[in-house]
């Protein structure tokens, strides 16, 4: 869930706000896995804050389409997918291993302003038996030169959030498909720009939501589509992850970029991990759509209390004023009347949970821990063992029972499946409309909280295409 963020609430003080891009985030190489994405590339400009803060509520009508829809548009088939990787911190530096592990993929170029990280990534490529990739490490804007190359099919972006929009835009303008770590942008107008640009350039722009490829998520998806939950009624997803220690650790996030967003927005900063899977269960943008969001937020106390206990008085973090709600709760309503609850909390002590809940007229599933109750299988009002439904695993998990990589294998599943779609000329499992929808709660939850919980309209980024049923994550195994 960037480019411009709020100023009229409790903005950064003058000392912080006057810092240059390079002085604040000169080498933001941090952010691992589900905790976030990070790596070199600059800071959050105060313009980002201002634009997100002052962004208007979504209009009732979608703007006119500037190009043909990208819904259902396949990739061009190719024998080898040539990849450029932008951002080589904890996230990008680990994901490169997965691109190198998939047959038919070649890493052609790598980019990070931290030269050591770029060179380490290049060494991984040659160690995997591939030709040495081009290295782009000449400042924060060198990614533009990577995107201009004629021998790249797909650009993978794993940088601090405020760079995502510009990098996705640059990749498409240079004829590349692009996949971006969460969130794809932070403003509604940016989301619309990415939709329009994807349609105009005929290039896919995807939110690389790894949680959609989790084993439990994919099993629930298949069960829901097979009708085991009956008519779907409600779902829930979250990013509840205690990140206090990591956000104040200079060796994890290089620079304070992740923490600084807590000085700029009040709403759900990271909805994608929870929203994406539930949206897939309910065929959002494929027969249903998210129409509005209502959000409330608790006081912002957790980061300040943590700082008081753990940070010396001379630390630069003492110049920061935190306004992000410690716990944000949002209710998303769909066109079919279903309800999706989203939660975000990275500032208070609690066990990790994405909730991952789905309920219908025949029963309910909830994760953390995984448990299920379905009629007619269960009649005793007691949760049952979800492992009993392993036969419903998606074909990806049956084909790759012990996938490499982090987060229980979901990262590898994402990379394998995306590269497979590109090699075989298939329609991607999700597209720019999903990226925009799953990210829209970032600015809209902030606006709803500012307006005392008033509902905010979620734009129809598909411009009516959502009414047509079409395939998505619940794919058929292709013939290689």
N, C-alpha and C positions, 0 to 999 in steps of 0.2 A: 503497500500500500504503500518526480517530484520536483518540484521546481520552485514554487514560491509559497511561503507559509505565514501565519498571522502576526500582527503587530499591535493591534489596538487593545488586546486583552492584557496580559502581563508580559510585555515583550522582554527580550534580552536587555540587560542594562546597556548603557552606552559603551562600556568597555568591551563587552562581548559583541555587541552589534557592529562595532566598527572594525572587527577583525577581518582580515582579507580571507578569501577562499583558501589560499594555501596555508596561512598561519593557523587556521582553525583545524583543517582536515588535510594537512599536507600529505600524510601517508595513512589514510584511513583504511588499513588493510584488514580490519577485524571482521567479526560476524560469522559465526559458524552455523551451518545447517539451519535447523528449525529455529534456533535462537535469532537468526537474521542473516543478512548477507553483507559482506563488507569487502573492502579492499581499497586501495589507493584512490584517488579522485576526489579531492576537494571537499568543500564544506557546504553547509546549508546556508544559502544566501538569505538575507533578511527579506528580500523580495519574494522569496518562496512563501515565507510566513504571511506576508501581507496579502498576497493573492488568494491563498487558501482561506484566510480569515474573511475576506470580503467577497468571496465567490457567491453569486446569487443562487437561490434554490433552483432546482431543475425545472425547466419549463414543462407545461403540460403536453405540448406537441414537440415531436422530434424535428430537428432541422432537416431540410431537404437533402436527400441523398446525392452525393457528388460522384458516385461511381456505383457499379453493380455490387450486389451483396457478396460477401465472402463466406456466407453460410453454405456449407456443403461443397466448397471448392477444394479439389485435391491438389496436392503438390505435383510438380512435374517429376516423373520417374527418373532416377539416376542410379548408376551402379555404385558410386561413392559419394558420400555427403562430405563436403569440405567445410570445415568449421573454423570460425574465428572466435576466440574467447577474450572478453573484455572484463578485467577484474580478477585478480589472482590472490586474494586474501584467503581466509579460512574456508569460505564457501567455494569460490571459483578454483582455488588451489586444490580442493578435494574433488570437485566435480570433473575436473580435467581427467582424472583417473578413470572415471566412468565412460567418458567419451572415447578414451583410448581402449577401453575394454570391449567396445561394441564393434563387431565386424562391419566392414563397409564404411567406416568413418575415418577421416583423416583430419587431424588438427593442423591447419595451414598457418595460423597466425595467433599470437598471444599478445596481450596488452595490459600493462599496469605501469603507472608512473614510478612505482618502487622497482627499480631495475633488478634488484636481487630476486624479487618474486617472479618477475617475468623470465629471468634467466633460469630459475629453478623449474618453472613450468616447461620451458623449452627443453631442459634436460630430461624431463619425464617423457616428452614426445620422442626424442631420439632413443631413449632407453627402451621404449615400446617398439622400436624397430621402424619408426616412421622417419621421413626426411625432416631435417631441422626446420622448425617453423620460423617465419619472420617474427621478429621481436619489436614491439612498439612500446618504448619506455621513455619517450621524449616529452614529458610533461602531461598534464591532464587532458589535453585535447588531441593527443596522438591517436586516440580511438577513431577519429575521423579518417585518418589515413588508412587504418585497417579496413574500415567500411568501404573505402574507395577501391579496394583490390578487386580484380576481375575473376579471381579464382576462389571465391568464398560463396557458399550457398546459404549458410546459416550463421548468424551472430548470436552468441550467448552472452548475456549481460548479468554480471554479479557484482554490482558496485553499490555504494551508499544510495539511499532512496532518491535523493534529489537529482541524481544523474539519470535515472531510468528513462524518463520521458524523452530527454534530448537524445539519448543514445538509441532508443527504439526508433525515434523519428529519423535519425541520421542513417541507421541501417536500412530502413525501408526506402528512403530517398535515393540510396545507392543500390537499389535492386536486390536487397537481401531479405530473406525471412529472418525474423528475430524472436528470440525467447528471452523473457525478462524475469528475474527473481521478484518476489513480492516486495512492495506493491508496484504495479506497472506505472503509476503516476499518482499524484496527490490532489489534483484539481479536476473538476468536472469538465472545464473547457479543454484540458489536456486529454482527457479520456475521449472526448468527441474528436479531437484532432487525430488521435491514433486510429479511431474507427474510420474516419474519412480518408486518412492516408493509406490505411490497409486496403480499402476499397479502390482507391485511385491507382495505387502502385501495383495492385494484385499480388501483394506479398502478405503473408500471414504474420501477425503480431500476437504472441501468446504469453499469457501469464503462466510461468512454469510452476504450477502448484503441485508440489510433490505429494502432499497429503491425499490428493485424489487417487494416488496410486498405492496407498497403504493396503495391506492385505484385508484388514477388517472393512475398510471403506469399500473396496471393490466387491467383497462378498455381500455386504449389505445392499450395494447397488444392484447386483444381479437378483437378489431375493426380492427387492422392492419392485423391480421391473417384471418379475415373474408373478407378482400379485400376492406374495406371502404375507405382506403387511396389510392387505386389503386396500381400500381407498386411503391414500396418504392424507394426513391431517396436519402434522406438525413435525418440526425437527429443531435441532440446536447444534451449534458449533461454537468453538471458542479458541482463543489463544491465551490461556491462563498459565503463565510460566514465570517463575520468580527470577528476574534478570537483574536484580539490584546489584549484586556483586560484580556481574559482568559489565554492567553499564558504567561502573566506576573503576574498572580495571583497564589501565592504559595499555596493557599488553594484549588485551583481547580485542577491543575495538580501538584501533589506532586513531586517536582523536575522539572527541566527544560527540560525534555526529548523531549517534543513536539516542543518547541521553538528551541532546538539545531539542529533539522533537517534543519532549515533555515540557518544554518551555513555550511551545508554539501552538499546540492543538489540544483540545479537551476530549475529543472523541476517540473512536476505535481506530488506532493506528495500524492495526495488523489483522484485518478481518478475513483474509483470504483462506488461511488454513482451516477455519471453521466453516466459512460460507461455501467454499468450492464444493466439498463433498456433498453437503446437504442439497445444494442447488442441482447437483448431478442426480441425486436420488429422485428429486421432484421434476426433472426435465425442464429446469428453468432455461429459457431461451429456446426450448424444443417442445413446446406445447403448453408451457406456463411461463409467467415472467414475474420478477420482483417489481412491485409497483410503488411501495412506500416504505419508509423506515422511521421509527420513533425511538429516540435514545435518551437515556438518563445517565448521569455520572455521579459518582461519589466525590467527596472532597479529595484533594491532592495532598497527601501527607507522607506517603511511604518513602519517596526518594529523599525528602528533606530529613526525615527521621534517620534513615540509613546514613546519610551524609554526616549528621550530627554525631553518630556513634563511631564512624569508621574513617572519616576524612580529616586530615589536619587542617587547621584554620587557614593556612596559607594556600590551600589547594584552589585552583581556578574555579572549581565547581561551586564555591561559595558565592560567586557572582551570579549564579543562575537562580531564577524563580520558576518553580515547577507549577504548571497549571493543568497538566494532563490528569484526568480523573483516574484515581487508582483502580477503580472497577467501573467499566462502561458496560451497560446492558442495553441491547437494542432489540426491537421487534420488527421484523421485516414481514410485510404482508404481500401475498402473491395474487395474481389475477384470479386464481381459482379459490381464493379465500384461505389458503393455507398460511400457517404462521411459522416463521423461523426465528429462533432466539439466538443472538450473537453476544458473546462476552469477550472482554479484553481486560487483562490484569497482569502486568509485569512488574509491579511496584510493591507487592506485599508478599509475605511468606505463605506459601501454599504448595501442595504437590502439583506437578505438571498435569494438565488436562486440556484436551480439545473437545470434551464432552461427547461429540459425535453421536447424536441421538436422532432417532427416527421413530415416529409413531403413526399408526393407521388404525383402521376399524377392526383389524384382526390382531393387533399386538404392537409391541414396542421393542426397540433395541437401544442400549446405551453403553458407551465405552468407558474405560478408566474406572474399574475394570470392565472388560467386555462381558455383557450379560444380555439375555433375551427372554422375552415372554410372548409366545404366539399361540393363538387358538387355531386348530384344535389340539396342537401338540401339548399345550400346558393348560392346566385347569385348577392349579392349587394355589394361585396367587403368590408363587415363589419364583424368583429369577432362575433361569435355566442356563446351562453351559453352552456358550456360543460355539465352542469347538465341535459340537455335534452337527454343525451345519457346514463342515469343511467341504462337503461335496459341491457347495455353491461357490467355491472359489473361482475367481475369474481365470480365464485360460492363461493369462500372463503369469499368475502365481502357480499354476500347475506346470507350466513349461519351465519356469525358473524358480525352483523350490528353495534354493539357497542363494539368493542374489548377493553380489558383493556390494560394498559401499555402506554409507551410513543410514540412520533412521530406519532400521529394520528392513532395508532393501527397497524402500519406496523411491529413493533417488535413482537407483539403477533402473527400476521399472519405467520411470519417467523418461530417462535418456534413451533406453532401448526402444521404447514404443515410439517416441518422436522420431528417432533416426530410422526406424522401420517404416514409418509412414512416409518419410521423405524418400527413402530408397525405392519403395514399391509404388509410389505415386498415389498414396491414399489420402483421404480427408483426415486432417488432424483431429484428435479427440476433443480438443477445445480450441476456441478461436478468439479473435479480438473482441467479440461481443461478450464472451465470458470474462475476458480480462477486465473489460470496463465495468461489467455488472458486479463482479466480485470485489472490485476496488472502490466502487462508488460509496460504500459506507464510510470510507475515511473522511471525505469532506462533509458528507451529509449527516453523519452522526455528530460531528462537531457543530454543524449548524442547528441540528435539532436540540442539542444540549443548551446552546446559546439561547434558543427560543423557548426554553422552559419545557422541553419535551415535545414540542409541536412536530407533527409528522412532516417529513420531507419527501417529495416525489422522487422516485428513482427513474431516470430516463429510460425510454425504450430504445436502447442502443441498436437493436436489430431493425428498427423501423418497420415493425409489423411481421417480420419473418418468424418471430417466436410462435406464432399461431400454427406454424407448420411443424409436424412431428419430423424429426430427423435423428440420425445416429449421433452418438456422443461417446462417453467413456465406456459404455456397455457394448464393446465391439466384438465382432466375430474374428476368430483367428484366421489371418490371411494365409494364402498358399504362397510360400516363399519360392 
